[in-house]
Amino acid sequence: MKRYFQILGMGLVGGLLLIMLSGRISFKTEPERLARMAQTAPAPAASESTPGEVPLLGKLDEKGLTRVKELERMASEKRQRDEAAKKTHEYRVQVQIYKGAAWKGVLLTNRQKFEALRAQAAQSPDQKVPCAICDGKGVLDPCVVCDRTGKCPTCEGTGKVFDEVCPTCVGTGKCFLCFGLGKMPCPFCLSPDGKEEGAITAGAPDPPMDLPIN
């Protein structure tokens, strides 16, 4: 009987050693197996752009890059013009003050002639006569703002003030009164809606005493 238990004990010890040995081998070989699987696994395919996805700039061809840069430039210029437009009234008021004497000089010089023409129009069958102040052309030479140059008096035609869009002309470089013509609209023969007619009507209003800035 004692012999029997000795054999049984030796069998149990051997079984335990076998189980432990199997576990060590398993724990050791499992990471190696996973590493080998990772090395042999195929690389994931590069994802393709889905419809509506904005492509990277690096993938654009030369024509596409040029178009993108052009759109960026246009957007930047629009932002600058919008900012300049917010200051337009302020800048033009300064021009109005500076050129006010020249404007009033034109009005005073032609005041009596204007009143005579308006009275003559009242006696006319169609209630209007050709404007003898501008010879019926609707414009007077020179423009009191730009003095015949047609250029904006603030930026001198460059459209820029200190590398920014000129607020007075909003970047056009043109005189705001004559629109670059060098000859300003005749203030005596304008219709109520502001359109040049080249004629003075019986009910023509007096010309504005202040230089128009709108």
Secondary structure, DSSP 8 states (H G I E B T S, - for coil): -HHHHHHHHHHHHHHHHHHHHHHHHHHHHHHHHHHHHHHHS---------TT----GGGS-HHHHHHHHHHHHHHHHHHHHHHHHTTHHHHHHHHHHHTHHHHHHHHHHTHHHHHHHHHHHHHSTTSEEE-TTTTTSSEESS-TTTTTS-B-TTTTTSSEETTEE-TTTTTS-B-TTTTTSSSEE-SSSB-TTS-B-SEEETT-----SS----
